Amino acid sequence: MKSFDLIDDLARLIESEWAPGAKASVTVAEDPAHALELLSAGRTGGCALVLFYLSDSPDGEEFAEDTRLDAQLRIGIVQQPGLKLRDGKSAPPVLRVVDSFRAWMSGQDLDGLLDSSLAYKGMTHIPSGAGSALHGYALTYGALYAYDTEE
């Protein structure tokens, strides 16, 4: 599996199964800096999820042929407070959206992972470039997979 396939597959799953009910947009960022730019831009009328590949490290034995990685994927969820949705209702507070997403993610399996599911690793605030925090949270998930050695 390639790292970009892992993040793209996860984005497609979220976009097709969870995002429609939450009226959320789903975007894959090229890197952590791009993710912060996308999250800072905000989105009126709903919430926005931005996924990005945060980091990885070797997993297991340190043999040259061992291609197992323990990857860290991050999903930022932002929502401006007080926004009205298209139907005129108020958007739920972002923490309710995060709880809904986290509960949904707990039952999801992804093809290509060595243990089939993502491991929840925690949540934190999302700092802005100006030193303040954005209206949202960043959730981190661990993914154990073997990377492809052929191009």
N, C-alpha and C positions, 0 to 999 in steps of 0.2 A: 504494500500500500504506500502511496505517496502522501506526504503531509497535506498537500493542497486537496487531494481527494477526500481525506478524512474530514477536513473542515467544510468542504463543499457538500459532502453527503449529509453532514449534520445540519447545515443550513437548509438544504432541500427538505429534510424531515421536519424541521421546525416550521418552515414556511408552509408546507402542505397540511400539517396536522394540528399544530398549536396556534400559529399566528392568526388564522382567519377568525377564530372565536374570540381572540383578544384584540382584534383590530390592530395588529402590530405589523410593522414593516421589518424585514429581515435582510441584513446586508453583511457580506463578508469583507472585512478590511484586509488590506495587503500586509499590514504589520501593525504593531502596537501604536505607533504615532498616527497612522491613518485612522485607526480605531478611535483614538481620542478626538481627532478632527470630526469624524462622522457623528460621534456621540455629542460633541459640543454644538453641532449644527442644529440638533433638535428636530422635532417633527411636530407640526401642529395637528391636532385632531386625533391623537392616539399615542401609542408607545412605539419605541424603536429598539430593536435588538441588533447589536453589532457583534459578530463573531470574529475571533482572530486566534491564530496559533501563537501562543505566548512563549513556550520554551519546550525543550525536551532534554532528556539525559539517557545514557545507556542503561538498560535494565538487564540484570543477570550477569552471567559470566563474561569476563573481558577477553573473549577470543576474537580474532580478526573476523571470523565468519559470522559472529553473533550480530544480528541486525535488529534486535528487540529494543524498542524505545519506550520510555515512560514520558509521554507528552502531556503538556499542560495547555488546555484550551480555555479561553476566557470568553464569556458572553456578557456584554454590557447591556443593561436594560435601563433606558431612560424614559421619563415622561414628565413633561412640564406640569406643575400643579395647576389645578383650576381650568384646564382645557375642557372645552365642550366637544363631544363627539358629534358626528354628522346627524345623529338622531336627536340631538339636543340634550342628551343625558351627560352628566359629569363623568369624567374618566375616573376609574377607581384609583386610590392612592397607589403609588409605585410599589410599595411593600406588598400589597395584596397581589399585584401582578407578578412580582418576584415569587411569592409563595405558590401561586398557581403554576407558574412555569417550573419551579423546582419540583413540585409534586408530580407534574406531568413527566418531566425528565427522568424521574426515578424509575419509571417503568419502561423506558426505551432501550432497545438493543440496536446496535449498528453492525453491519457486516464488516468484516475485515479486522475487527479488534480481537486480540488474543483471549480476552475474557468477556467478550460480546457487549458489555455495557460500560458506560462512562462512570467513573467514581467521583462523587461530589467531594470537592476539596475545600469549600468555604466561600464566603462572600465578603466583600469589602466595599467601601465608598469609591466613587470615581472622581479623582482630582481633576480640576480643570487646569489649563495652562496658566491661569492667573493666580493659582494657589487656593482657590475656593473649591467647593465640591459641586458636581453636577447633580441634577435631580434624578438619581438612580443608583444602581448598584452593579458591581461586577462579580459574576459568579465564576468560579474556577472549577474545571472538571479535568480529571486525569484519564488518559487513554493509553492503554498498553497495546502496541502494535509492532509489527516487523516491517521495516521499510524496504522498498524495492531496490535491488542493486543494479538493475538494468534500466537503461534510459529509454 
